[in-house]
Amino acid sequence: IGTELTTEFRSRYGSDNVYCTDIRDDVSSQLKEEGNYDILNVLNYDELSNFIKSRNIDAIVHLAAILSGRGENNPFNCWEVNTVSAMNVFKIGVEQSIKRIFIPSSMAAWGLGIEPDNVSQASILRPTSIYGVTKVAIERLAEYFFLKYGLDTRGVRFPGIISSEALPGGGTTDYAVEIFYDAIRTKHYKSFINQGTLLPMMYMPDAIKSVIMLMEADISKLRYHGDYNIAAFSFAPEDLADEIKQFIPDFTIEYEPDFRQKIAESWPRTIDDS
């Protein structure tokens, strides 16, 4: 998301007004060549604070996170990366009077006890992954800091995001991106999500649009200061395979579910974002 959001921000607000950071240097050359790009460790409070203060930054979009699939390999690291970095952003937001902060949540915030169809904004949050647990914690912290300090923090509960611009980053819905790469390379895909598993998805341009709309909205119109439900459409792996076969007729798919299948089964099939 950060890769494409940076490009859109630069186009919308001017390259000189946008600062893109990552802990890695192996990002696309476009990010480095077309605007500000810096190596930054968001777990280092002093480093992050000094960076924001020295550049007179007044809005933060915080996207650094360990995602659901990768998080299960090391839940302790996932908790630290996701929540400590968010707390650093919240603290800096209060100390430096940051005007607006965006930290997204995820449909991973849902889990046990939810209604599978048209899950509502106020539905119970009992996640089954450590990634989901961190997202629920951040949602509640965002609301707390708004109530205590008036810190303007916003977010959306993203469904699976589909894009061709960057390789997937370790999420449970990654199959919906990986399948296209393998279709072109080998005309075959082995899905870690089982046939018939319907999940909410969204095309990247719509995800980017949602971030911008929410960030530019007047605070007086916002009912929530945690995260809003957001939805587009839902499909299962075989639905995507059938569409690909229209362009690559000899494409085949097999199903070999792994630990991510249980995570997927705890998520809703459809989302009510009314």
Backbone bond lengths (Angstrom), bond angles and torsions (degrees), N, CA, C in turn:
res aa  C-N    CA-C-N  psi(-1)  N-CA   C-N-CA  omega(-1)  CA-C   N-CA-C  phi
1 I - - - 1.467 - - 1.522 110.08 -
2 G 1.320 116.33 -42.82 1.466 120.23 -176.97 1.514 113.47 -60.87
3 T 1.324 116.30 -36.40 1.460 120.34 -179.55 1.529 111.24 -59.85
4 E 1.322 116.03 -50.25 1.459 119.73 -176.32 1.526 112.24 -79.63
5 L 1.324 116.86 -29.82 1.461 119.53 177.56 1.527 110.70 -67.00
6 T 1.326 116.68 -38.28 1.465 120.54 177.77 1.527 111.09 -59.96
7 T 1.328 115.82 -45.34 1.462 120.43 179.14 1.524 111.28 -59.90
8 E 1.324 116.34 -44.01 1.466 120.82 -179.59 1.529 111.13 -68.20
9 F 1.325 116.76 -40.34 1.472 120.22 177.91 1.525 110.96 -61.19
10 R 1.337 116.18 -43.55 1.464 119.74 -179.69 1.527 110.47 -61.68
11 S 1.310 116.56 -40.71 1.452 120.61 179.48 1.522 111.15 -67.22
12 R 1.310 116.19 -37.20 1.470 121.48 -173.40 1.529 112.76 -83.15
13 Y 1.326 116.82 -40.15 1.464 121.35 -171.99 1.530 114.22 -113.26
14 G 1.338 116.83 -6.76 1.460 120.80 -178.36 1.514 111.60 97.27
15 S 1.324 117.01 133.09 1.471 121.60 -175.46 1.521 112.89 -58.80
16 D 1.326 117.50 -34.86 1.462 120.69 -178.18 1.525 112.51 -68.71
17 N 1.332 116.84 -15.77 1.463 120.61 -176.93 1.527 112.96 -100.61
18 V 1.331 116.85 4.48 1.456 121.10 -176.41 1.531 109.34 -123.72
19 Y 1.323 115.71 129.55 1.471 121.41 177.50 1.521 108.87 -118.03
20 C 1.306 115.86 119.81 1.461 122.49 178.85 1.527 109.39 -104.52
21 T 1.333 117.19 131.80 1.462 120.22 178.84 1.522 110.32 -132.45
22 D 1.324 114.77 156.84 1.457 121.90 174.45 1.524 106.74 -156.80
23 I 1.322 116.36 159.66 1.464 120.04 176.58 1.525 110.60 -79.93
24 R 1.348 115.64 -15.01 1.468 120.83 -178.18 1.522 110.54 -106.01
25 D 1.317 114.58 160.87 1.458 119.96 176.25 1.522 111.86 -109.62
26 D 1.357 117.02 -4.05 1.464 120.57 -176.14 1.531 110.78 -91.51
27 V 1.328 115.10 52.38 1.462 120.38 177.72 1.518 108.85 -101.08
28 S 1.310 116.73 176.10 1.458 120.24 -177.04 1.521 110.97 -64.09
29 S 1.312 115.56 145.34 1.460 120.63 179.14 1.521 111.06 -61.65
30 Q 1.329 116.83 -28.17 1.462 121.17 179.32 1.526 111.13 -60.32
31 L 1.336 116.40 -42.39 1.465 119.78 179.63 1.523 111.31 -61.77
32 K 1.319 116.22 -37.56 1.464 120.30 -176.80 1.521 112.44 -79.03
33 E 1.304 117.16 -35.26 1.465 121.24 -170.36 1.522 113.65 -88.69
34 E 1.322 117.32 -24.55 1.462 119.78 -172.50 1.522 114.10 -102.24
35 G 1.331 117.24 9.78 1.462 119.40 178.63 1.507 111.28 173.94
36 N 1.326 115.81 -171.31 1.469 121.88 -179.06 1.525 110.59 -67.44
37 Y 1.324 115.89 130.50 1.458 121.08 175.49 1.519 108.86 -143.66
38 D 1.340 116.66 128.27 1.463 121.54 -177.38 1.519 110.85 -135.74
39 I 1.325 115.33 147.99 1.459 121.73 171.86 1.524 107.66 -81.74
40 L 1.328 116.83 128.24 1.460 120.51 -175.85 1.522 110.04 -150.63
41 N 1.315 116.82 135.60 1.457 122.73 177.16 1.529 108.54 -101.23
42 V 1.326 116.97 106.64 1.462 120.46 -175.67 1.526 112.82 -70.84
43 L 1.336 117.74 -10.62 1.461 119.89 174.93 1.528 111.83 -81.03
44 N 1.327 116.43 -14.00 1.465 121.50 178.13 1.521 108.42 -92.08
45 Y 1.336 116.28 101.96 1.461 120.62 -173.23 1.523 112.08 -59.39
46 D 1.319 117.67 -47.39 1.467 120.72 -177.34 1.524 111.40 -62.66
47 E 1.321 115.60 -42.33 1.464 120.43 -179.97 1.528 110.43 -62.71
48 L 1.321 116.30 -44.94 1.459 121.15 -179.64 1.526 111.05 -66.98
49 S 1.318 116.53 -44.41 1.469 121.26 -179.18 1.520 111.65 -62.03
50 N 1.325 116.45 -45.94 1.468 120.47 -179.68 1.523 111.62 -64.84
51 F 1.327 116.12 -38.13 1.462 120.40 179.06 1.528 110.63 -60.96
52 I 1.313 116.27 -48.54 1.470 121.34 -177.57 1.520 111.13 -66.95
53 K 1.318 116.41 -42.04 1.475 119.59 -178.25 1.519 111.91 -68.13
54 S 1.324 117.33 -42.14 1.462 120.80 -175.57 1.529 112.76 -68.17
55 R 1.311 117.00 -20.03 1.466 120.48 -178.54 1.530 112.88 -107.53
56 N 1.324 116.28 7.95 1.470 121.57 178.81 1.532 112.32 53.87
57 I 1.300 115.85 41.47 1.462 121.24 -179.15 1.529 109.71 -72.79
58 D 1.336 116.51 134.26 1.463 119.62 -178.35 1.530 113.26 -116.60
59 A 1.335 117.71 -4.19 1.465 121.43 177.32 1.523 109.16 -144.50
60 I 1.316 116.42 141.64 1.468 121.76 -177.04 1.523 109.34 -126.97
61 V 1.335 115.72 131.11 1.465 121.45 169.59 1.523 106.43 -112.37
62 H 1.326 115.90 108.14 1.466 121.16 -172.81 1.525 109.97 -102.80
63 L 1.337 116.27 108.27 1.464 121.70 -175.19 1.523 113.43 -116.21
64 A 1.323 117.80 -3.93 1.466 120.26 -178.34 1.528 110.47 -64.57
65 A 1.330 116.97 127.47 1.462 120.46 -179.27 1.515 110.57 -168.24
66 I 1.327 115.19 153.34 1.457 121.99 166.82 1.523 106.31 -91.76
67 L 1.337 118.36 125.81 1.460 121.64 -172.73 1.534 112.38 -84.20
68 S 1.336 115.96 -179.99 1.461 121.25 -167.22 1.524 114.16 -62.68
69 G 1.333 117.68 -47.47 1.460 120.15 -178.25 1.510 112.15 -65.41
70 R 1.320 116.28 -50.68 1.458 121.37 -178.80 1.521 111.51 -67.98
71 G 1.324 116.95 -32.13 1.459 120.79 -178.69 1.510 113.36 -61.94
72 E 1.338 116.81 -32.69 1.462 119.55 -179.05 1.520 112.41 -68.93
73 N 1.324 117.67 -19.90 1.466 120.28 177.66 1.516 111.87 -72.47
74 N 1.325 116.68 -26.45 1.469 121.20 178.37 1.526 108.29 -153.17
75 P 1.344 117.23 82.03 1.456 120.35 -175.45 1.518 113.91 -62.05
76 F 1.334 117.30 -29.92 1.464 119.98 -179.33 1.524 110.91 -68.73
77 N 1.330 115.79 -40.13 1.462 120.15 177.27 1.521 110.64 -68.07
78 C 1.334 116.50 -38.98 1.458 120.94 178.56 1.527 110.36 -60.76
79 W 1.329 116.77 -44.53 1.467 120.34 178.84 1.529 110.70 -60.66
80 E 1.315 116.62 -45.79 1.468 119.38 -177.45 1.522 111.45 -65.15
81 V 1.326 116.96 -50.19 1.465 119.85 -177.57 1.523 110.87 -60.33
82 N 1.318 117.20 -45.64 1.462 120.31 -173.52 1.520 113.19 -75.32
83 T 1.325 117.13 -48.49 1.467 118.97 -172.90 1.529 113.25 -85.83
84 V 1.328 117.61 -38.44 1.473 119.14 179.68 1.527 110.15 -65.75
85 S 1.330 117.03 -41.96 1.466 119.35 178.42 1.526 110.67 -63.41
86 A 1.341 116.92 -40.14 1.467 120.14 178.51 1.523 110.92 -64.90
87 M 1.322 117.01 -41.81 1.467 119.97 178.25 1.524 110.99 -63.30
88 N 1.319 116.95 -37.31 1.469 120.04 175.24 1.527 110.54 -59.35
89 V 1.334 116.12 -43.89 1.467 120.70 179.48 1.527 110.91 -65.71
90 F 1.326 117.25 -42.78 1.467 120.30 177.99 1.532 111.00 -60.63
91 K 1.327 116.22 -46.06 1.466 120.08 -178.27 1.526 111.35 -63.19
92 I 1.317 116.12 -45.12 1.463 120.38 177.77 1.525 110.15 -63.62
93 G 1.324 115.86 -37.36 1.457 120.07 178.15 1.513 112.04 -58.32
94 V 1.324 116.09 -42.67 1.466 121.07 178.70 1.523 110.80 -70.93
95 E 1.332 116.95 -47.73 1.470 121.34 -175.09 1.520 112.96 -66.74
96 Q 1.334 116.54 -36.50 1.468 119.55 -175.34 1.535 112.81 -105.26
97 S 1.312 115.89 10.78 1.474 121.11 178.01 1.528 111.99 51.94
98 I 1.342 115.24 48.50 1.461 120.43 176.52 1.530 108.47 -63.42
99 K 1.315 116.22 133.41 1.464 120.76 -173.31 1.524 112.97 -72.25
100 R 1.332 116.82 -34.09 1.455 118.94 -173.85 1.531 109.96 -157.41
101 I 1.337 115.73 137.36 1.462 121.85 179.72 1.525 108.57 -129.66
102 F 1.332 116.21 137.82 1.454 121.57 173.10 1.519 108.83 -118.30
103 I 1.338 117.28 120.31 1.467 122.85 173.02 1.524 106.65 -131.41
104 P 1.315 118.58 112.86 1.461 119.37 -175.63 1.517 113.40 -76.75
105 S 1.310 114.56 153.81 1.449 121.66 168.25 1.522 107.41 -105.40
106 S 1.308 117.51 -157.65 1.457 121.59 -172.54 1.517 109.61 -158.46
107 M 1.333 116.04 159.18 1.460 118.56 172.57 1.531 110.66 -64.99
108 A 1.333 117.47 -10.89 1.463 121.36 174.77 1.522 111.99 -66.11
109 A 1.342 117.36 -13.07 1.463 120.71 176.79 1.526 111.22 -67.55
110 W 1.345 116.92 -21.76 1.458 120.53 176.75 1.524 110.16 -87.04
111 G 1.326 115.22 168.66 1.458 119.38 179.56 1.508 111.22 178.56
112 L 1.307 117.22 -117.86 1.457 122.74 -174.92 1.530 111.31 -64.41
113 G 1.316 115.27 135.35 1.456 120.34 172.61 1.505 116.14 84.87
114 I 1.329 118.81 4.17 1.465 119.82 -179.10 1.525 111.20 -84.24
115 E 1.317 115.23 158.86 1.456 120.11 169.34 1.529 106.96 -79.09
116 P 1.337 118.48 132.40 1.468 120.08 -172.83 1.523 114.47 -71.39
117 D 1.330 117.16 -23.90 1.465 120.20 -177.41 1.521 110.37 -117.28
118 N 1.340 114.83 138.07 1.464 121.72 178.60 1.523 112.24 52.94
119 V 1.328 115.77 50.12 1.462 120.17 -179.79 1.526 108.81 -61.69
120 S 1.320 116.36 135.00 1.461 121.43 -170.33 1.524 112.50 -89.56
121 Q 1.317 115.03 166.72 1.464 121.71 177.89 1.529 111.39 -56.16
122 A 1.320 116.49 -41.69 1.465 120.98 -173.58 1.527 112.99 -94.89
123 S 1.322 117.84 14.66 1.459 121.01 -178.45 1.528 111.18 -62.62
124 I 1.322 115.31 154.80 1.464 121.15 -179.72 1.526 110.84 -59.97
125 L 1.323 116.89 142.31 1.466 122.81 -179.05 1.530 109.08 -112.64
126 R 1.333 116.07 99.03 1.475 122.50 178.75 1.530 108.14 -132.73
127 P 1.323 117.57 74.04 1.469 121.25 -173.70 1.522 113.16 -65.67
128 T 1.327 115.10 154.46 1.464 121.32 -179.63 1.527 112.05 -107.73
129 S 1.336 118.04 1.03 1.467 121.47 176.87 1.523 108.82 -122.51
130 I 1.320 117.31 154.53 1.462 120.39 178.27 1.520 109.94 -65.26
131 Y 1.328 117.19 -32.56 1.462 120.75 175.04 1.524 110.33 -59.15
132 G 1.334 116.33 -45.99 1.454 120.21 178.04 1.515 112.27 -63.20
133 V 1.331 116.58 -38.70 1.466 120.71 177.49 1.533 110.42 -60.42
134 T 1.326 116.63 -43.35 1.475 119.25 179.42 1.517 110.94 -64.57
135 K 1.323 117.29 -36.24 1.464 120.44 -178.94 1.527 111.30 -68.38
136 V 1.330 117.17 -39.93 1.462 119.98 176.24 1.531 110.33 -63.30
137 A 1.318 116.34 -43.07 1.469 120.27 178.96 1.527 110.96 -59.84
138 I 1.328 116.56 -43.20 1.466 120.84 -178.74 1.528 110.96 -68.55
139 E 1.329 117.15 -38.68 1.468 119.98 175.73 1.524 111.06 -56.77
140 R 1.323 115.91 -47.13 1.465 120.06 -176.97 1.531 111.08 -70.78
141 L 1.317 117.46 -36.04 1.463 120.74 176.55 1.525 110.96 -64.28
142 A 1.336 116.73 -40.78 1.463 120.43 179.31 1.521 110.21 -59.91
143 E 1.330 116.22 -44.18 1.468 119.47 179.38 1.524 110.81 -66.51
144 Y 1.332 116.44 -40.18 1.464 120.81 179.10 1.525 111.85 -60.06
145 F 1.336 116.66 -48.29 1.468 119.72 -177.45 1.532 111.82 -69.83
146 F 1.333 117.05 -25.39 1.464 118.62 172.97 1.530 109.83 -68.78
147 L 1.333 116.25 -46.25 1.463 120.16 -178.59 1.521 112.07 -66.59
148 K 1.331 117.08 -35.95 1.468 120.44 -176.51 1.525 112.96 -83.56
149 Y 1.345 116.61 -42.59 1.466 120.43 -173.39 1.524 114.05 -119.30
150 G 1.320 116.98 -5.28 1.456 119.22 -175.45 1.514 112.86 73.88
151 L 1.340 117.39 20.90 1.461 121.64 -178.84 1.530 109.51 -69.43
152 D 1.304 116.51 120.77 1.464 122.42 -175.45 1.526 109.79 -82.53
153 T 1.328 115.93 92.46 1.459 122.12 178.55 1.521 109.18 -115.36
154 R 1.332 116.20 134.98 1.457 122.00 -175.75 1.526 110.32 -131.76
155 G 1.314 116.12 159.27 1.457 118.74 177.18 1.513 111.80 -172.35
156 V 1.324 115.67 168.92 1.458 122.67 174.59 1.523 108.46 -130.25
157 R 1.324 115.34 153.08 1.466 120.67 173.78 1.523 107.76 -89.26
158 F 1.314 115.28 94.27 1.460 119.82 -176.17 1.522 111.87 -67.60
159 P 1.331 117.31 138.36 1.470 120.69 164.93 1.532 108.33 -79.18
160 G 1.326 117.39 -165.17 1.462 119.45 173.94 1.520 109.82 -65.83
161 I 1.335 117.11 138.87 1.464 121.01 -177.43 1.533 109.22 -109.97
162 I 1.344 115.44 131.49 1.464 121.19 -177.43 1.520 109.88 -110.22
163 S 1.341 116.06 124.02 1.460 121.27 179.79 1.517 109.88 -154.16
164 S 1.327 115.48 153.94 1.468 120.42 176.95 1.522 112.23 -106.05
165 E 1.328 117.01 -0.09 1.468 120.35 -171.50 1.519 113.84 -82.43
166 A 1.327 117.29 -25.24 1.467 120.39 -179.43 1.514 108.75 -143.63
167 L 1.328 117.22 146.43 1.454 121.31 178.30 1.522 110.40 -65.20
168 P 1.337 117.94 149.75 1.458 120.68 -178.78 1.521 112.07 -63.58
169 G 1.352 115.50 156.82 1.459 120.03 -170.03 1.503 116.59 -113.63
170 G 1.336 118.97 20.72 1.461 120.09 174.39 1.509 114.75 105.14
171 G 1.328 117.80 27.29 1.455 121.62 -179.62 1.518 112.60 -98.43
172 T 1.325 115.77 168.13 1.454 121.30 -179.34 1.523 112.26 -73.00
173 T 1.326 117.90 -24.00 1.470 120.88 178.13 1.521 112.31 -94.37
174 D 1.322 117.96 11.15 1.470 121.22 -178.19 1.519 113.35 -59.62
175 Y 1.336 117.09 -24.05 1.466 119.05 -178.51 1.523 110.87 -56.58
176 A 1.343 116.49 -31.53 1.465 120.48 -175.73 1.522 112.50 -70.94
177 V 1.313 117.18 -11.36 1.465 121.82 172.50 1.530 109.89 -104.64
178 E 1.330 116.44 -44.99 1.469 120.83 -178.68 1.526 112.32 -57.58
179 I 1.314 116.24 -35.65 1.462 120.70 -175.14 1.535 111.74 -59.15
180 F 1.330 117.47 -34.05 1.466 120.77 -179.94 1.529 110.94 -70.97
181 Y 1.336 116.18 -42.34 1.464 119.96 178.36 1.526 111.05 -60.88
182 D 1.344 116.32 -46.21 1.466 119.60 -178.86 1.524 111.62 -70.44
183 A 1.319 117.40 -31.77 1.470 120.36 177.56 1.516 110.57 -60.93
184 I 1.316 116.12 -39.28 1.462 120.53 -179.66 1.525 111.43 -77.33
185 R 1.345 116.28 -40.31 1.470 120.03 -176.08 1.513 112.61 -74.68
186 T 1.346 117.02 -48.07 1.469 120.07 -170.32 1.536 114.10 -127.05
187 K 1.323 117.53 -4.69 1.470 123.10 -177.14 1.526 111.70 60.72
188 H 1.331 116.30 25.03 1.468 120.87 179.68 1.527 108.51 -150.27
189 Y 1.341 115.48 144.03 1.458 119.15 176.78 1.528 110.11 -137.77
190 K 1.332 115.60 135.56 1.460 122.29 174.68 1.527 107.17 -103.42
191 S 1.324 116.34 109.65 1.461 121.33 -173.72 1.519 111.70 -87.94
192 F 1.328 116.38 131.68 1.464 121.32 175.80 1.528 111.48 -85.83
193 I 1.348 116.47 -2.71 1.460 122.45 172.87 1.524 107.98 -110.72
194 N 1.309 116.78 135.15 1.460 120.99 -171.14 1.531 112.73 -77.12
195 Q 1.312 114.35 155.71 1.452 122.31 175.64 1.535 109.84 -55.25
196 G 1.337 116.39 138.95 1.453 120.49 177.91 1.513 115.02 87.32
197 T 1.343 118.06 -0.34 1.467 121.39 -179.37 1.526 109.45 -87.14
198 L 1.317 114.83 100.17 1.465 121.50 -177.65 1.527 109.65 -83.46
199 L 1.340 116.34 127.43 1.466 120.67 -179.98 1.526 110.70 -135.94
200 P 1.335 117.02 146.34 1.466 120.86 176.06 1.524 111.17 -68.42
201 M 1.319 116.48 137.60 1.458 123.03 -179.07 1.531 109.94 -135.79
202 M 1.328 114.94 166.29 1.468 120.53 178.02 1.518 109.21 -153.38
203 Y 1.324 115.54 140.54 1.457 122.04 176.61 1.528 108.69 -77.07
204 M 1.324 116.56 139.97 1.457 121.38 -172.58 1.534 114.61 -52.77
205 P 1.335 119.90 -45.68 1.468 118.16 179.45 1.527 113.48 -56.26
206 D 1.336 117.14 -33.96 1.459 119.98 177.31 1.533 110.76 -70.91
207 A 1.334 116.72 -36.34 1.462 120.25 176.78 1.529 110.69 -63.73
208 I 1.336 116.11 -43.49 1.464 120.80 178.73 1.527 110.22 -62.70
209 K 1.322 116.01 -43.66 1.466 120.65 178.84 1.520 110.73 -59.63
210 S 1.324 117.14 -40.27 1.461 120.64 -178.28 1.525 111.40 -64.65
211 V 1.330 116.76 -39.05 1.470 120.56 178.66 1.527 110.14 -63.12
212 I 1.316 116.07 -47.43 1.467 120.50 -177.80 1.525 111.30 -64.89
213 M 1.331 117.08 -43.67 1.463 119.93 178.76 1.521 111.79 -59.96
214 L 1.333 115.85 -42.80 1.461 119.50 -178.99 1.524 111.47 -70.02
215 M 1.328 116.85 -41.09 1.466 120.07 -179.39 1.526 112.37 -66.20
216 E 1.332 116.95 -30.75 1.459 120.19 -177.84 1.530 112.75 -91.34
217 A 1.328 117.41 -4.86 1.466 120.73 -178.85 1.523 110.95 -70.78
218 D 1.329 116.09 145.93 1.457 121.73 176.35 1.526 109.14 -69.13
219 I 1.305 116.61 133.31 1.468 120.99 -175.68 1.519 112.27 -60.27
220 S 1.327 116.86 -27.42 1.461 119.97 -179.16 1.521 112.52 -66.69
221 K 1.342 116.74 -16.84 1.455 121.15 -178.70 1.532 112.68 -94.66
222 L 1.329 117.19 -2.48 1.462 120.57 -176.23 1.522 111.19 -91.39
223 R 1.315 115.77 130.17 1.466 121.09 177.17 1.519 111.73 -91.25
224 Y 1.329 116.55 -23.78 1.463 120.53 -175.60 1.526 110.28 -125.72
225 H 1.313 115.30 148.43 1.464 120.47 177.02 1.529 110.53 -125.57
226 G 1.322 114.93 18.55 1.453 121.65 167.84 1.517 106.48 -102.16
227 D 1.338 116.16 -96.42 1.463 118.52 -178.64 1.518 111.40 -148.19
228 Y 1.333 115.30 143.46 1.456 122.82 -179.83 1.527 111.22 -94.27
229 N 1.345 115.32 141.34 1.457 119.14 167.75 1.520 109.56 -60.89
230 I 1.324 116.40 144.06 1.459 120.94 174.54 1.526 108.09 -147.10
231 A 1.328 116.52 141.10 1.462 119.58 -174.10 1.512 111.28 -147.25
232 A 1.325 115.65 159.78 1.464 121.75 175.04 1.522 109.34 -134.98
233 F 1.344 118.04 -70.67 1.469 121.79 -178.59 1.526 107.95 -154.54
234 S 1.320 116.71 169.95 1.468 121.76 179.66 1.526 109.83 -131.35
235 F 1.323 116.26 146.35 1.468 120.59 174.34 1.519 109.86 -155.34
236 A 1.328 115.19 166.83 1.460 123.60 176.52 1.528 108.88 -108.21
237 P 1.331 118.32 163.94 1.476 119.93 -177.49 1.519 114.05 -54.26
238 E 1.341 117.35 -39.34 1.464 118.89 -177.65 1.532 112.06 -67.98
239 D 1.339 116.97 -27.42 1.462 119.77 176.74 1.530 110.17 -64.02
240 L 1.334 115.21 -42.64 1.460 120.05 179.44 1.525 110.30 -67.75
241 A 1.332 116.25 -40.45 1.470 120.57 178.81 1.524 111.04 -60.79
242 D 1.329 116.54 -41.27 1.470 120.29 179.40 1.527 111.23 -62.92
243 E 1.306 117.24 -39.09 1.467 120.77 178.04 1.527 111.17 -66.14
244 I 1.339 116.30 -41.47 1.471 120.71 180.00 1.528 110.57 -63.57
245 K 1.333 116.82 -36.93 1.471 121.26 -178.98 1.530 111.96 -62.72
246 Q 1.317 117.44 -21.27 1.459 119.52 176.88 1.527 111.42 -67.99
247 F 1.340 115.85 -24.05 1.461 121.24 -179.83 1.535 111.66 -106.81
248 I 1.337 116.54 -29.26 1.471 122.47 177.97 1.529 106.44 -128.42
249 P 1.334 117.57 84.85 1.472 121.69 -171.03 1.521 115.05 -56.85
250 D 1.353 117.70 -31.81 1.460 118.96 -178.18 1.523 113.02 -93.37
251 F 1.334 117.33 16.40 1.464 120.96 175.23 1.528 110.00 -67.36
252 T 1.327 116.05 138.61 1.468 121.27 178.20 1.530 110.00 -128.01
253 I 1.318 115.82 156.18 1.458 121.58 178.53 1.518 109.16 -136.49
254 E 1.329 116.53 140.66 1.458 121.85 172.62 1.521 108.05 -126.86
255 Y 1.335 116.41 162.07 1.454 120.46 -174.15 1.523 110.38 -120.40
256 E 1.305 115.13 123.20 1.460 121.91 177.36 1.535 107.59 -137.80
257 P 1.342 116.43 77.49 1.471 119.97 -175.34 1.528 112.41 -61.06
258 D 1.335 115.60 141.08 1.455 120.23 174.63 1.533 108.85 -116.91
259 F 1.325 117.97 -158.95 1.469 121.44 -175.30 1.524 112.75 -60.27
260 R 1.331 117.31 -21.37 1.460 120.45 -179.63 1.521 112.86 -70.45
261 Q 1.328 116.77 -18.26 1.465 119.84 179.34 1.532 110.92 -62.42
262 K 1.330 116.48 -42.20 1.473 119.29 179.54 1.519 111.19 -65.12
263 I 1.322 116.61 -37.11 1.466 119.87 176.71 1.515 109.62 -62.44
264 A 1.336 115.88 -47.14 1.466 120.68 -178.76 1.522 111.58 -60.83
265 E 1.328 116.68 -38.60 1.464 120.34 -178.40 1.516 112.53 -69.06
266 S 1.328 117.48 -18.30 1.468 120.67 178.78 1.524 112.09 -88.40
267 W 1.323 116.93 -5.20 1.463 121.54 -179.39 1.529 110.92 -94.64
268 P 1.317 117.70 159.48 1.464 119.50 179.49 1.532 112.16 -71.02
269 R 1.312 115.13 157.13 1.471 120.64 173.98 1.529 111.08 -81.83
270 T 1.321 115.51 -35.16 1.457 121.55 178.52 1.520 109.84 -141.02
271 I 1.337 116.65 157.14 1.468 122.84 -174.61 1.526 109.81 -123.39
272 D 1.325 115.95 136.74 1.462 121.85 173.35 1.534 107.89 -93.64
273 D 1.343 117.58 109.41 1.459 120.27 179.92 1.533 111.79 -110.54
274 S 1.335 115.87 24.23 1.470 119.26 -177.89 1.527 112.31 -64.96
